[in-house]
Amino acid sequence: MSTPTETTPATEAPHKGIGLMGLIALVISSSIGSGVFALSTDISAAAAPGAAIVAWILTGVGFIALGTTFGRLSLARPDLRGIVAYAEEGFGRFVGFVSGWGYWLATWIGNVAFAVMLCTAIGYFYPPFAGELTVPAVIFMSVVNWFIILLVNHGVEEASVVNAIVMVCKLVPIFAFIVTMIFVFSFDVFTADFWGTLANNMGGETAPGDLGTQIVNCLMVMMWVFAGMEGATVLGHRANKKSDVSRATVLGCVSLVIIYIAASVLPYGFLTRDELMELGSPSMAYIFQEAVGPWGGAFISGGLAISIMGAWLSYTMLAAEAMSSLGKMELVPSLFAKFNKHGAPTACLMATGLMIQLLCIVVLFSDAAYQFAYSLTTAAIVISWALASAYMVKWAWPKRHEGQMGSLVLGLVATIYLVVAILLAGVNLLMMCCILYIPGMVAYLMACREYKHKPFERWELILAIVLMIIAVVTIYLLATGVFTI
């Protein structure tokens, strides 16, 4: 079984180290981007309050298990650099590539989702940016993209300090919203149609369906808002202390669960489900405006813009780190394992910036750019999450009688939740991800040739062929209109 290749001093990134608060900020800021500000509308469209609470309980258990798994792995295997290395160590070189490439896809596609929502937030103040994307909005997105690329290229640790400041700024409007929702909360409104029975009896497009349907419809958006919670693990090798990685991941994940439940469930006690569904995007701004007056919408929209900038910065850091990790592990060409004088992987950042730029142009022609981008992000990142938690199961199984039964259970819970959730809510999106693996496989084969590695074991070759077949089938389904973007 292969292990990550050690880098030479010439290619190793020099770093000052990220402290505990910086790591917690990375977990929270990476996850709290645009999703939390649109949760009320997205969740209310999928479920009544009762079903939403059940879905959050299931999701909270799954992600706290996943966060704790990441934390324990960072202590148990401090020699491995994050979730990509876990997959490579546990299941071989090609699976490590699958995890790393999927993670890189998730981070830069997520940035496109942020870019679209950023224009929506600015549209609250500047009407030409409201509604559908326009050419000026795409130009603005492009400028922000390259500004952030240049910032991170100046140094990852320096960018993490900016990220910690942004985290504080973004949490203020969110907490103000939650506190206000507590004061205006009405149990009569909240329980009026708690399980969606009345809406189902009335029928129509707004009927949420049975309990199972409502829960499944919640899963994709709920998983999306946790994307980035592995940030401390990905950058764990840059931490001042390894123990901080575990603490930051667990504390950050628990904090996220509490924030998301409060932000999405409490509004059911202020406005009815139908009223929440009719709100514009981002829904948090319009709910707060209803509660406190016109200034509330501006306050939340400003917080959203800051929040997106922080998440965009975090995702850019994570994307660069994911690609450079692949380079260090000799899973992509050596160009991506090199660092500049600031300790930043310039080639990785340029590749990330170019892909964001390309997709920003493509989504100009999409009718649902934000929803498609965040759903595809979720599908891609679940692959990496599930492989990492599966590695925990593999690592802990032979040690289950040596005090690691808890780790085994956590890994199983996280893996089962992720696999079941994505199969129920996003099989078509998983298939679309396979298309994006085609250029990745070219890079993988180039790296194998450069480093003189055997590309595939027999079962890995079968996996690669299956991925290619799924990609071809998906292209056909897209071309015939069975799948839509």
FIRO-235375 format. One record per residue (C-alpha): chain; x, y negated, z negated; residue in one letter. Coordinates in steps of 0.25 Angstrom, whole numbers, plus 5000, padded with zeros to 4 digits. Example, Ala and Ser with C-alpha at 12.3 -4.5 7.8 and 13.67 -1.06 7.14 Angstrom:
% residues 2
{A; {5049; 5018; 4969}; A}
{A; {5055; 5004; 4971}; S}
% end
This chain:
% residues 485
{A; {5000; 5000; 5000}; M}
{A; {5006; 4987; 5004}; S}
{A; {5008; 4975; 4995}; T}
{A; {5009; 4960; 4998}; P}
{A; {5022; 4957; 5004}; T}
{A; {5031; 4948; 4995}; E}
{A; {5034; 4935; 5002}; T}
{A; {5048; 4929; 5003}; T}
{A; {5052; 4916; 4996}; P}
{A; {5052; 4909; 5009}; A}
{A; {5037; 4912; 5011}; T}
{A; {5033; 4912; 4997}; E}
{A; {5025; 4899; 4993}; A}
{A; {5031; 4891; 4982}; P}
{A; {5021; 4886; 4972}; H}
{A; {5019; 4879; 4959}; K}
{A; {5008; 4887; 4954}; G}
{A; {4993; 4886; 4952}; I}
{A; {4987; 4885; 4937}; G}
{A; {4975; 4891; 4931}; L}
{A; {4966; 4878; 4934}; M}
{A; {4971; 4878; 4948}; G}
{A; {4967; 4892; 4950}; L}
{A; {4953; 4891; 4944}; I}
{A; {4952; 4878; 4952}; A}
{A; {4955; 4887; 4965}; L}
{A; {4945; 4897; 4961}; V}
{A; {4934; 4887; 4958}; I}
{A; {4937; 4877; 4969}; S}
{A; {4939; 4888; 4980}; S}
{A; {4925; 4894; 4977}; S}
{A; {4917; 4881; 4974}; I}
{A; {4917; 4875; 4988}; G}
{A; {4905; 4872; 4995}; S}
{A; {4897; 4884; 4991}; G}
{A; {4892; 4880; 4977}; V}
{A; {4887; 4867; 4983}; F}
{A; {4877; 4875; 4992}; A}
{A; {4874; 4886; 4983}; L}
{A; {4860; 4882; 4980}; S}
{A; {4855; 4881; 4994}; T}
{A; {4862; 4894; 4998}; D}
{A; {4858; 4902; 4986}; I}
{A; {4843; 4897; 4986}; S}
{A; {4842; 4901; 5001}; A}
{A; {4846; 4915; 4997}; A}
{A; {4839; 4917; 4984}; A}
{A; {4830; 4913; 4973}; A}
{A; {4836; 4910; 4959}; P}
{A; {4834; 4923; 4953}; G}
{A; {4841; 4931; 4964}; A}
{A; {4852; 4920; 4965}; A}
{A; {4855; 4922; 4950}; I}
{A; {4856; 4938; 4953}; V}
{A; {4865; 4935; 4965}; A}
{A; {4874; 4926; 4957}; W}
{A; {4875; 4936; 4945}; I}
{A; {4880; 4947; 4955}; L}
{A; {4889; 4937; 4962}; T}
{A; {4895; 4932; 4949}; G}
{A; {4898; 4946; 4944}; V}
{A; {4904; 4949; 4958}; G}
{A; {4913; 4937; 4958}; F}
{A; {4917; 4937; 4943}; I}
{A; {4921; 4951; 4946}; A}
{A; {4929; 4947; 4958}; L}
{A; {4936; 4935; 4951}; G}
{A; {4940; 4944; 4939}; T}
{A; {4945; 4954; 4949}; T}
{A; {4954; 4944; 4956}; F}
{A; {4958; 4939; 4942}; G}
{A; {4962; 4953; 4937}; R}
{A; {4969; 4956; 4950}; L}
{A; {4978; 4944; 4949}; S}
{A; {4983; 4949; 4936}; L}
{A; {4984; 4964; 4939}; A}
{A; {4991; 4961; 4953}; R}
{A; {4998; 4948; 4951}; P}
{A; {5007; 4952; 4962}; D}
{A; {4996; 4952; 4973}; L}
{A; {4992; 4938; 4978}; R}
{A; {4977; 4938; 4978}; G}
{A; {4966; 4945; 4985}; I}
{A; {4973; 4947; 4998}; V}
{A; {4984; 4954; 4991}; A}
{A; {4974; 4963; 4983}; Y}
{A; {4968; 4968; 4996}; A}
{A; {4982; 4971; 5002}; E}
{A; {4987; 4978; 4990}; E}
{A; {4974; 4986; 4988}; G}
{A; {4971; 4990; 5002}; F}
{A; {4982; 4988; 5012}; G}
{A; {4988; 4977; 5021}; R}
{A; {4977; 4976; 5031}; F}
{A; {4966; 4975; 5020}; V}
{A; {4975; 4964; 5014}; G}
{A; {4974; 4957; 5027}; F}
{A; {4959; 4959; 5028}; V}
{A; {4958; 4952; 5014}; S}
{A; {4967; 4941; 5017}; G}
{A; {4962; 4938; 5030}; W}
{A; {4948; 4938; 5025}; G}
{A; {4951; 4929; 5014}; Y}
{A; {4958; 4919; 5023}; W}
{A; {4946; 4919; 5032}; L}
{A; {4937; 4916; 5020}; A}
{A; {4945; 4905; 5015}; T}
{A; {4946; 4897; 5028}; W}
{A; {4931; 4900; 5032}; I}
{A; {4927; 4895; 5019}; G}
{A; {4934; 4882; 5021}; N}
{A; {4925; 4880; 5034}; V}
{A; {4913; 4882; 5025}; A}
{A; {4918; 4871; 5016}; F}
{A; {4921; 4862; 5027}; A}
{A; {4907; 4863; 5032}; V}
{A; {4901; 4861; 5018}; M}
{A; {4910; 4849; 5016}; L}
{A; {4904; 4842; 5028}; C}
{A; {4890; 4845; 5023}; T}
{A; {4895; 4839; 5009}; A}
{A; {4900; 4826; 5016}; I}
{A; {4887; 4826; 5025}; G}
{A; {4880; 4822; 5012}; Y}
{A; {4887; 4809; 5013}; F}
{A; {4890; 4808; 5028}; Y}
{A; {4878; 4812; 5036}; P}
{A; {4886; 4816; 5049}; P}
{A; {4892; 4828; 5041}; F}
{A; {4878; 4833; 5036}; A}
{A; {4871; 4844; 5043}; G}
{A; {4878; 4852; 5054}; E}
{A; {4893; 4851; 5056}; L}
{A; {4898; 4841; 5066}; T}
{A; {4911; 4838; 5073}; V}
{A; {4915; 4827; 5064}; P}
{A; {4912; 4836; 5052}; A}
{A; {4921; 4847; 5058}; V}
{A; {4932; 4837; 5060}; I}
{A; {4931; 4833; 5046}; F}
{A; {4932; 4848; 5041}; M}
{A; {4944; 4849; 5050}; S}
{A; {4951; 4837; 5043}; V}
{A; {4948; 4842; 5029}; V}
{A; {4953; 4856; 5033}; N}
{A; {4967; 4852; 5038}; W}
{A; {4968; 4842; 5026}; F}
{A; {4966; 4854; 5016}; I}
{A; {4976; 4863; 5025}; I}
{A; {4986; 4852; 5023}; L}
{A; {4984; 4850; 5009}; L}
{A; {4986; 4865; 5006}; V}
{A; {4998; 4865; 5015}; N}
{A; {5004; 4856; 5005}; H}
{A; {5004; 4866; 4994}; G}
{A; {4993; 4876; 4988}; V}
{A; {4996; 4872; 4973}; E}
{A; {4995; 4857; 4976}; E}
{A; {4981; 4860; 4983}; A}
{A; {4977; 4868; 4971}; S}
{A; {4978; 4856; 4962}; V}
{A; {4969; 4848; 4971}; V}
{A; {4960; 4860; 4971}; N}
{A; {4959; 4859; 4956}; A}
{A; {4955; 4845; 4956}; I}
{A; {4944; 4847; 4967}; V}
{A; {4939; 4859; 4958}; M}
{A; {4936; 4849; 4947}; V}
{A; {4929; 4839; 4957}; C}
{A; {4920; 4849; 4963}; K}
{A; {4915; 4855; 4950}; L}
{A; {4910; 4842; 4945}; V}
{A; {4898; 4841; 4954}; P}
{A; {4895; 4856; 4953}; I}
{A; {4894; 4855; 4938}; F}
{A; {4886; 4842; 4939}; A}
{A; {4876; 4850; 4948}; F}
{A; {4875; 4862; 4939}; I}
{A; {4873; 4853; 4926}; V}
{A; {4862; 4845; 4933}; T}
{A; {4855; 4858; 4938}; M}
{A; {4855; 4863; 4924}; I}
{A; {4848; 4850; 4919}; F}
{A; {4838; 4850; 4931}; V}
{A; {4835; 4865; 4930}; F}
{A; {4821; 4870; 4929}; S}
{A; {4817; 4885; 4926}; F}
{A; {4804; 4883; 4932}; D}
{A; {4810; 4879; 4946}; V}
{A; {4821; 4890; 4944}; F}
{A; {4811; 4901; 4941}; T}
{A; {4800; 4897; 4951}; A}
{A; {4804; 4908; 4961}; D}
{A; {4816; 4915; 4953}; F}
{A; {4817; 4927; 4962}; W}
{A; {4812; 4921; 4975}; G}
{A; {4798; 4929; 4974}; T}
{A; {4790; 4917; 4978}; L}
{A; {4798; 4913; 4990}; A}
{A; {4798; 4928; 4995}; N}
{A; {4783; 4928; 4993}; N}
{A; {4782; 4915; 5001}; M}
{A; {4791; 4921; 5012}; G}
{A; {4798; 4913; 5023}; G}
{A; {4812; 4910; 5025}; E}
{A; {4815; 4905; 5011}; T}
{A; {4811; 4919; 5005}; A}
{A; {4823; 4924; 4998}; P}
{A; {4820; 4939; 4999}; G}
{A; {4821; 4949; 4988}; D}
{A; {4831; 4949; 4977}; L}
{A; {4842; 4957; 4984}; G}
{A; {4841; 4949; 4997}; T}
{A; {4842; 4936; 4989}; Q}
{A; {4855; 4941; 4982}; I}
{A; {4861; 4945; 4995}; V}
{A; {4858; 4932; 5001}; N}
{A; {4865; 4925; 4990}; C}
{A; {4878; 4933; 4990}; L}
{A; {4885; 4927; 5002}; M}
{A; {4884; 4912; 4997}; V}
{A; {4888; 4917; 4982}; M}
{A; {4900; 4924; 4987}; M}
{A; {4904; 4912; 4995}; W}
{A; {4905; 4903; 4984}; V}
{A; {4915; 4912; 4977}; F}
{A; {4924; 4912; 4989}; A}
{A; {4937; 4906; 4984}; G}
{A; {4936; 4912; 4970}; M}
{A; {4949; 4921; 4973}; E}
{A; {4957; 4908; 4974}; G}
{A; {4965; 4910; 4962}; A}
{A; {4968; 4924; 4966}; T}
{A; {4973; 4920; 4980}; V}
{A; {4982; 4909; 4974}; L}
{A; {4985; 4917; 4962}; G}
{A; {5000; 4919; 4966}; H}
{A; {5001; 4904; 4965}; R}
{A; {4996; 4903; 4950}; A}
{A; {5005; 4899; 4939}; N}
{A; {5000; 4911; 4931}; K}
{A; {4994; 4924; 4936}; K}
{A; {4984; 4925; 4925}; S}
{A; {4978; 4912; 4929}; D}
{A; {4973; 4918; 4942}; V}
{A; {4964; 4928; 4935}; S}
{A; {4959; 4918; 4925}; R}
{A; {4956; 4908; 4936}; A}
{A; {4949; 4918; 4945}; T}
{A; {4940; 4923; 4934}; V}
{A; {4937; 4909; 4928}; L}
{A; {4935; 4903; 4941}; G}
{A; {4925; 4914; 4946}; C}
{A; {4917; 4914; 4933}; V}
{A; {4916; 4898; 4935}; S}
{A; {4911; 4900; 4949}; L}
{A; {4900; 4910; 4946}; V}
{A; {4895; 4900; 4935}; I}
{A; {4895; 4888; 4944}; I}
{A; {4889; 4895; 4956}; Y}
{A; {4877; 4901; 4948}; I}
{A; {4874; 4887; 4941}; A}
{A; {4875; 4879; 4954}; A}
{A; {4866; 4889; 4962}; S}
{A; {4856; 4894; 4952}; V}
{A; {4853; 4881; 4944}; L}
{A; {4847; 4873; 4956}; P}
{A; {4836; 4884; 4957}; Y}
{A; {4831; 4877; 4944}; G}
{A; {4831; 4863; 4950}; F}
{A; {4825; 4866; 4965}; L}
{A; {4817; 4877; 4970}; T}
{A; {4824; 4887; 4979}; R}
{A; {4816; 4881; 4991}; D}
{A; {4821; 4867; 4988}; E}
{A; {4836; 4872; 4986}; L}
{A; {4835; 4879; 5000}; M}
{A; {4831; 4866; 5006}; E}
{A; {4843; 4858; 5001}; L}
{A; {4854; 4853; 5010}; G}
{A; {4868; 4858; 5009}; S}
{A; {4875; 4857; 5000}; P}
{A; {4863; 4860; 4991}; S}
{A; {4870; 4856; 4978}; M}
{A; {4871; 4842; 4982}; A}
{A; {4856; 4841; 4986}; Y}
{A; {4852; 4848; 4973}; I}
{A; {4860; 4838; 4964}; F}
{A; {4854; 4827; 4972}; Q}
{A; {4840; 4832; 4969}; E}
{A; {4844; 4832; 4954}; A}
{A; {4852; 4819; 4952}; V}
{A; {4849; 4810; 4964}; G}
{A; {4856; 4807; 4977}; P}
{A; {4870; 4805; 4970}; W}
{A; {4870; 4820; 4967}; G}
{A; {4870; 4824; 4981}; G}
{A; {4882; 4815; 4984}; A}
{A; {4889; 4820; 4971}; F}
{A; {4888; 4835; 4975}; I}
{A; {4892; 4833; 4989}; S}
{A; {4904; 4826; 4985}; G}
{A; {4907; 4837; 4975}; G}
{A; {4905; 4847; 4987}; L}
{A; {4915; 4840; 4996}; A}
{A; {4925; 4840; 4985}; I}
{A; {4922; 4855; 4982}; S}
{A; {4924; 4859; 4996}; I}
{A; {4937; 4852; 4997}; M}
{A; {4942; 4860; 4985}; G}
{A; {4937; 4873; 4991}; A}
{A; {4942; 4870; 5005}; W}
{A; {4956; 4867; 4998}; L}
{A; {4955; 4880; 4990}; S}
{A; {4951; 4889; 5002}; Y}
{A; {4962; 4883; 5010}; T}
{A; {4972; 4887; 4999}; M}
{A; {4966; 4901; 4999}; L}
{A; {4966; 4903; 5014}; A}
{A; {4981; 4899; 5015}; A}
{A; {4984; 4908; 5003}; E}
{A; {4977; 4920; 5009}; A}
{A; {4984; 4919; 5023}; M}
{A; {4997; 4917; 5016}; S}
{A; {4995; 4929; 5008}; S}
{A; {4992; 4937; 5020}; L}
{A; {5005; 4932; 5026}; G}
{A; {5013; 4935; 5013}; K}
{A; {5007; 4949; 5014}; M}
{A; {5011; 4951; 5028}; E}
{A; {4997; 4952; 5033}; L}
{A; {4998; 4940; 5042}; V}
{A; {5010; 4934; 5050}; P}
{A; {5021; 4929; 5041}; S}
{A; {5018; 4914; 5046}; L}
{A; {5007; 4914; 5035}; F}
{A; {5016; 4918; 5024}; A}
{A; {5024; 4905; 5025}; K}
{A; {5023; 4893; 5016}; F}
{A; {5027; 4878; 5018}; N}
{A; {5035; 4870; 5008}; K}
{A; {5023; 4868; 5000}; H}
{A; {5020; 4882; 4998}; G}
{A; {5008; 4882; 5007}; A}
{A; {5006; 4892; 5019}; P}
{A; {5005; 4883; 5030}; T}
{A; {5002; 4893; 5041}; A}
{A; {4991; 4899; 5033}; C}
{A; {4985; 4885; 5031}; L}
{A; {4986; 4881; 5045}; M}
{A; {4979; 4894; 5049}; A}
{A; {4968; 4891; 5039}; T}
{A; {4966; 4877; 5044}; G}
{A; {4965; 4881; 5058}; L}
{A; {4954; 4892; 5055}; M}
{A; {4946; 4882; 5047}; I}
{A; {4947; 4872; 5058}; Q}
{A; {4942; 4882; 5069}; L}
{A; {4930; 4886; 5060}; L}
{A; {4927; 4872; 5057}; C}
{A; {4925; 4870; 5072}; I}
{A; {4917; 4883; 5074}; V}
{A; {4907; 4880; 5063}; V}
{A; {4904; 4867; 5070}; L}
{A; {4895; 4876; 5079}; F}
{A; {4889; 4884; 5067}; S}
{A; {4875; 4881; 5061}; D}
{A; {4878; 4887; 5048}; A}
{A; {4893; 4885; 5046}; A}
{A; {4894; 4884; 5031}; Y}
{A; {4886; 4897; 5028}; Q}
{A; {4893; 4905; 5039}; F}
{A; {4907; 4900; 5034}; A}
{A; {4905; 4903; 5019}; Y}
{A; {4898; 4916; 5022}; S}
{A; {4910; 4921; 5031}; L}
{A; {4919; 4916; 5020}; T}
{A; {4912; 4924; 5010}; T}
{A; {4913; 4937; 5019}; A}
{A; {4928; 4935; 5022}; A}
{A; {4932; 4933; 5007}; I}
{A; {4923; 4944; 5002}; V}
{A; {4933; 4954; 5009}; I}
{A; {4945; 4948; 5002}; S}
{A; {4937; 4948; 4988}; W}
{A; {4932; 4962; 4990}; A}
{A; {4946; 4968; 4994}; L}
{A; {4952; 4961; 4982}; A}
{A; {4942; 4967; 4972}; S}
{A; {4943; 4980; 4979}; A}
{A; {4958; 4980; 4976}; Y}
{A; {4955; 4978; 4961}; M}
{A; {4946; 4990; 4961}; V}
{A; {4958; 4998; 4968}; K}
{A; {4968; 4992; 4958}; W}
{A; {4960; 4995; 4946}; A}
{A; {4954; 5008; 4949}; W}
{A; {4967; 5016; 4945}; P}
{A; {4968; 5007; 4933}; K}
{A; {4954; 5009; 4928}; R}
{A; {4958; 5017; 4916}; H}
{A; {4969; 5007; 4913}; E}
{A; {4961; 4995; 4909}; G}
{A; {4957; 4991; 4923}; Q}
{A; {4942; 4996; 4923}; M}
{A; {4937; 4981; 4922}; G}
{A; {4945; 4977; 4934}; S}
{A; {4940; 4989; 4942}; L}
{A; {4925; 4985; 4939}; V}
{A; {4928; 4971; 4942}; L}
{A; {4934; 4975; 4956}; G}
{A; {4922; 4984; 4959}; L}
{A; {4912; 4974; 4955}; V}
{A; {4918; 4963; 4964}; A}
{A; {4920; 4972; 4975}; T}
{A; {4906; 4978; 4975}; I}
{A; {4900; 4964; 4974}; Y}
{A; {4908; 4959; 4986}; L}
{A; {4906; 4971; 4995}; V}
{A; {4891; 4972; 4992}; V}
{A; {4889; 4957; 4993}; A}
{A; {4896; 4955; 5006}; I}
{A; {4889; 4967; 5013}; L}
{A; {4876; 4962; 5008}; L}
{A; {4877; 4947; 5012}; A}
{A; {4888; 4946; 5023}; G}
{A; {4891; 4958; 5032}; V}
{A; {4890; 4950; 5044}; N}
{A; {4900; 4940; 5039}; L}
{A; {4910; 4951; 5035}; L}
{A; {4909; 4956; 5050}; M}
{A; {4912; 4942; 5055}; M}
{A; {4924; 4941; 5046}; C}
{A; {4929; 4953; 5054}; C}
{A; {4930; 4944; 5066}; I}
{A; {4939; 4935; 5059}; L}
{A; {4948; 4947; 5055}; Y}
{A; {4952; 4948; 5070}; I}
{A; {4963; 4937; 5070}; P}
{A; {4967; 4941; 5056}; G}
{A; {4970; 4955; 5061}; M}
{A; {4979; 4949; 5072}; V}
{A; {4987; 4942; 5061}; A}
{A; {4988; 4954; 5053}; Y}
{A; {4994; 4962; 5065}; L}
{A; {5004; 4951; 5067}; M}
{A; {5008; 4952; 5053}; A}
{A; {5010; 4967; 5054}; C}
{A; {5018; 4966; 5066}; R}
{A; {5027; 4954; 5060}; E}
{A; {5029; 4962; 5047}; Y}
{A; {5029; 4976; 5053}; K}
{A; {5018; 4981; 5045}; H}
{A; {5009; 4992; 5049}; K}
{A; {4996; 4985; 5052}; P}
{A; {4986; 4996; 5048}; F}
{A; {4984; 5009; 5040}; E}
{A; {4974; 5018; 5046}; R}
{A; {4962; 5013; 5038}; W}
{A; {4967; 4999; 5040}; E}
{A; {4966; 5000; 5055}; L}
{A; {4952; 5006; 5053}; I}
{A; {4948; 4994; 5045}; L}
{A; {4954; 4984; 5055}; A}
{A; {4947; 4991; 5067}; I}
{A; {4934; 4990; 5059}; V}
{A; {4936; 4975; 5056}; L}
{A; {4938; 4973; 5071}; M}
{A; {4926; 4981; 5075}; I}
{A; {4917; 4973; 5065}; I}
{A; {4923; 4960; 5071}; A}
{A; {4920; 4964; 5085}; V}
{A; {4906; 4968; 5081}; V}
{A; {4904; 4955; 5074}; T}
{A; {4908; 4947; 5086}; I}
{A; {4898; 4955; 5094}; Y}
{A; {4887; 4952; 5084}; L}
{A; {4890; 4937; 5083}; L}
{A; {4890; 4937; 5098}; A}
{A; {4876; 4943; 5099}; T}
{A; {4871; 4934; 5088}; G}
{A; {4868; 4946; 5078}; V}
{A; {4878; 4938; 5069}; F}
{A; {4878; 4923; 5068}; T}
{A; {4888; 4913; 5063}; I}
% end
